[in-house]
Amino acid sequence: MKKKYLFIGLILGLIALGVVTFFLVRNRGEEEIVEDINNTPTYKYDMILEKQYKADNLWEYKVSGQFPNPCYTASVEEIVRESFPEQVTIVITVSKPSEEMVCAQVISEYEHEDSFTASEQAVVKLEVID
């Protein structure tokens, strides 16, 4: 009788171990995917930010991307948050054409170059708003 309970306990223990291992492995894979997404952000309109620290707290940057047609417009704003290191956000606000506007449906290249002042340690990111 004791052997029977020992055998049932062993089987239940192995099942529990298998379930725990399954959830641990499954969650680990999801974390790796989320981390990869965070390391390589994708932006609307295929916007890419290229930035370079020059000297004397001067940064130069270039934003490039593609719009579905030439009637799209964009405005750019640099937001420098005073902290150390500074948190700099390049905000691209995209304006879509009105419904009544007639536009050729051809990909339109977008490019904007400018500069801002922040320390060499500043963290610079891009934000695209529709």
Buried (B, 14 or more C-beta within 10 A) or exposed (E): EEEEEEEEEEEEEEEEEEEEEEEEEEEEEEEEEEEEEEEEEEBEBEBEBEBEBEEEEEBEBEBBBEBBBBBBEBEEEBEBEEEEEBBBBBBBEBEEBEEEEEBEEEEBEBEBEEEBEBEEEBEBEBBBEE
